Amino acid sequence: MRGFTQRCLQLKLLFIKKGIWFLAYSPEQHPIVLQIGGSNLENLAKATELASAYNYDEINFNCGCPSPKVAGHGCFGVRLMLDSKFVGEAMSIIAANTNVPVSVKCRIGVDDHDSYHELCDFIYKVSSLSPTRHFIIHSRKALLNGISPADNRKIPPLKYEYYYALMRDFPDIKFTINGGINSVVEVNAALREGAHGVMVGRAAYNNPWRTLGHVDTAIYGAPSSGLTRREILERYQEYGDHVLGRDGNKRPNVRDVAKPLLNLFYSEPGNGLWKRKADFAFQHCTTMKSFFEETLAAIPDSVLDSPIAGVPSGREDLFANIHDLLPSSYDAREQEALDA
């Protein structure tokens, strides 16, 4: 399904000596984006150069992760929003080492630096200093001290009005909205209000069948495939057994290949037993065929053989009256005068 292939692979690397296999993927996964992170310009250039051989469709720079290991000790991720000049330089270097488009994933602010004007300054400076013309906006600010990454996805309030204001104030830039959007109903609600694009992250990972299973029909208007989970897993078995050990040193292994499947039966009968069987099977299974033979007995046939049901509920009014809430317009000319 298209939804599965339009995911963003994240690779945080400071310098690559081993593990190039992380960059490999199957051609069926196009379009596919590689995200890199770091605060060393030389290493970012090297990472981009190494990735170029793998023909990703876009290179994305992580300016949104609030993890202490990243934004704290690592001094990159969302902390880089406090240094737009560096991000602009980094994006110029990334762009110079690839022939595909580049983009930035960021929040709407950091700690007390959370005004709409400060967000616009960041967008304006990065886009002025580099060829970046696509920003993915997680519509929450990040809190760097005393809060976990999980809480950073829940506690700071969502301000979708900032996203839609960016579209108004930077008409030549593409913006993708992210954060708190949990169903295709809510994706369509964002698109109806003019969103250029929508990124769904945790909801797609935590409940892929009910989230991604509707993407092709509800978002792109394609006819339903009628596929069942059993049929999908039969195809996945062929794919998985083909790629096992492809990159040497027994990688990817069964755990690597099966991990994206572990939430396929979210909230269904047998889900807990399926995961327990999977944990045990990872210890000794060497093929996807043997993995499925050992684990799928936990799932009732009625679940395996049912096609995707109707579109799940969602908040159709999530963006209601959003254009009445927009902050005052940003004046780039005023910023240019201040910078002069």
ZIBELZI-V308609 format. One record per residue. N is the residue number from 1. PSI is psi in whole degrees, 0 to 359 (none if undefined). OMEGA is omega in degrees with one decimal (none if undefined). Layout:
((N:PSI:OMEGA) (N:PSI:OMEGA))
//
This chain:
((1:145:-176.2) (2:323:-178.8) (3:324:179.5) (4:326:-174.7) (5:343:-178.0) (6:44:177.7) (7:163:-179.3) (8:120:175.8) (9:132:-178.7) (10:126:177.0) (11:107:177.4) (12:113:179.7) (13:140:174.9) (14:320:174.9) (15:137:-175.1) (16:119:170.3) (17:326:179.5) (18:169:170.7) (19:28:177.3) (20:340:-179.8) (21:340:176.7) (22:333:-175.6) (23:342:-174.7) (24:149:177.5) (25:168:179.7) (26:145:-178.6) (27:333:-179.6) (28:345:-176.2) (29:352:176.1) (30:145:-5.4) (31:141:-174.4) (32:141:-174.9) (33:138:174.1) (34:128:174.9) (35:132:175.8) (36:160:178.9) (37:153:178.4) (38:174:179.1) (39:14:177.8) (40:116:-173.7) (41:321:179.7) (42:317:-179.7) (43:324:176.3) (44:321:177.4) (45:317:-179.7) (46:317:179.2) (47:316:180.0) (48:319:178.8) (49:317:178.5) (50:322:-177.9) (51:335:-174.8) (52:327:-178.6) (53:346:-174.9) (54:2:170.6) (55:48:170.3) (56:158:-178.4) (57:344:179.5) (58:149:173.1) (59:125:-177.3) (60:142:-179.2) (61:128:-175.0) (62:108:172.0) (63:31:-175.3) (64:346:-175.5) (65:126:-178.7) (66:6:-177.8) (67:137:178.4) (68:326:179.7) (69:333:-177.6) (70:299:-176.2) (71:341:179.6) (72:267:-178.0) (73:327:-177.9) (74:338:179.3) (75:37:170.4) (76:207:-172.8) (77:220:-172.9) (78:338:177.7) (79:333:-179.3) (80:344:175.8) (81:342:177.5) (82:358:-179.2) (83:73:-176.0) (84:330:178.5) (85:316:178.3) (86:317:-178.9) (87:319:176.6) (88:317:177.4) (89:317:179.9) (90:316:-178.9) (91:326:175.9) (92:318:179.8) (93:318:177.7) (94:314:-179.1) (95:326:-178.9) (96:343:-177.1) (97:15:177.0) (98:159:176.8) (99:17:177.4) (100:165:-179.8) (101:155:178.3) (102:154:-178.7) (103:167:179.1) (104:135:171.2) (105:125:-176.0) (106:173:172.1) (107:186:177.0) (108:359:178.9) (109:175:-179.3) (110:124:178.6) (111:237:-178.4) (112:356:176.7) (113:71:-168.6) (114:17:178.2) (115:158:177.4) (116:323:179.8) (117:319:179.1) (118:323:175.8) (119:316:179.0) (120:321:176.4) (121:317:179.5) (122:311:-179.2) (123:315:-177.2) (124:313:-176.7) (125:317:-179.6) (126:316:-178.6) (127:335:177.4) (128:327:-176.3) (129:354:-174.8) (130:171:177.6) (131:18:-178.9) (132:122:178.9) (133:22:176.9) (134:124:177.1) (135:131:172.8) (136:119:-169.9) (137:109:168.6) (138:116:-166.3) (139:36:169.9) (140:154:167.9) (141:169:177.0) (142:142:174.1) (143:120:-169.8) (144:342:-175.0) (145:129:171.3) (146:20:-179.1) (147:139:-176.1) (148:162:175.1) (149:322:179.2) (150:317:178.6) (151:332:177.0) (152:345:175.0) (153:358:-175.7) (154:319:-170.3) (155:309:178.4) (156:133:-176.1) (157:147:174.9) (158:136:177.0) (159:76:-179.5) (160:337:-179.9) (161:331:177.0) (162:318:-179.8) (163:310:-177.3) (164:332:175.3) (165:324:176.2) (166:318:178.0) (167:322:178.6) (168:317:-170.5) (169:344:178.4) (170:71:-173.0) (171:343:-178.5) (172:4:-178.2) (173:143:176.2) (174:133:178.0) (175:134:174.6) (176:132:-177.5) (177:144:-177.9) (178:152:174.4) (179:115:173.7) (180:12:179.5) (181:114:-164.7) (182:5:179.8) (183:165:178.8) (184:335:174.9) (185:316:-179.7) (186:328:173.6) (187:311:-179.8) (188:327:177.1) (189:318:177.9) (190:318:-179.6) (191:323:178.8) (192:330:178.8) (193:5:172.4) (194:4:-179.6) (195:136:177.8) (196:322:-178.7) (197:162:-178.0) (198:131:174.6) (199:125:175.0) (200:122:-175.4) (201:275:-173.3) (202:321:-178.5) (203:321:179.2) (204:324:179.8) (205:319:-174.5) (206:332:-178.3) (207:67:-171.7) (208:325:-176.7) (209:312:-176.3) (210:344:178.1) (211:299:-176.6) (212:337:-178.9) (213:342:-178.5) (214:358:-173.1) (215:311:-174.6) (216:320:-177.2) (217:312:-172.9) (218:330:-177.5) (219:314:-173.9) (220:355:176.1) (221:17:179.1) (222:152:175.6) (223:153:179.9) (224:137:178.5) (225:337:-177.4) (226:8:-177.8) (227:145:173.3) (228:168:177.7) (229:328:176.6) (230:316:-179.5) (231:321:177.6) (232:317:-178.7) (233:329:174.8) (234:319:177.1) (235:322:-179.1) (236:328:177.8) (237:316:178.2) (238:313:178.0) (239:312:-175.5) (240:314:-179.4) (241:336:177.4) (242:325:-174.4) (243:348:-179.3) (244:130:177.6) (245:8:-175.2) (246:327:-171.2) (247:10:178.1) (248:165:179.5) (249:34:177.6) (250:28:178.1) (251:142:-5.7) (252:151:176.4) (253:184:-176.8) (254:320:178.5) (255:315:179.7) (256:315:-174.6) (257:325:-175.6) (258:341:-174.0) (259:319:179.9) (260:349:-176.8) (261:349:-165.3) (262:340:177.4) (263:15:-177.2) (264:336:-178.0) (265:31:-179.3) (266:127:176.6) (267:8:178.9) (268:157:173.4) (269:134:179.3) (270:355:-175.5) (271:314:-179.5) (272:316:179.3) (273:321:176.6) (274:316:-179.4) (275:322:177.3) (276:318:177.0) (277:322:179.3) (278:315:178.9) (279:319:179.2) (280:318:-177.8) (281:328:179.0) (282:335:-175.3) (283:339:-174.9) (284:344:-179.0) (285:137:-178.7) (286:357:175.2) (287:156:176.5) (288:329:177.8) (289:311:-179.9) (290:327:177.7) (291:312:-179.1) (292:323:177.8) (293:326:-177.2) (294:334:-170.9) (295:326:-170.5) (296:349:174.9) (297:342:179.8) (298:340:-174.1) (299:127:179.2) (300:148:177.7) (301:326:-178.5) (302:331:177.1) (303:314:-177.4) (304:327:-170.8) (305:9:177.6) (306:130:174.4) (307:171:-178.8) (308:135:-179.2) (309:189:-178.7) (310:163:-178.9) (311:127:179.8) (312:161:-178.2) (313:159:177.5) (314:174:-177.1) (315:93:-179.0) (316:337:-178.4) (317:19:-175.9) (318:327:-177.1) (319:22:-179.5) (320:133:177.0) (321:22:-176.0) (322:327:-176.8) (323:348:173.9) (324:352:-175.0) (325:2:-173.1) (326:141:175.1) (327:170:-179.9) (328:151:-177.5) (329:148:177.0) (330:136:-179.9) (331:104:-179.2) (332:329:179.4) (333:323:176.9) (334:321:179.0) (335:321:178.0) (336:320:178.4) (337:322:178.7) (338:326:-178.8) (339:342:-174.7) (340:none:none))
//
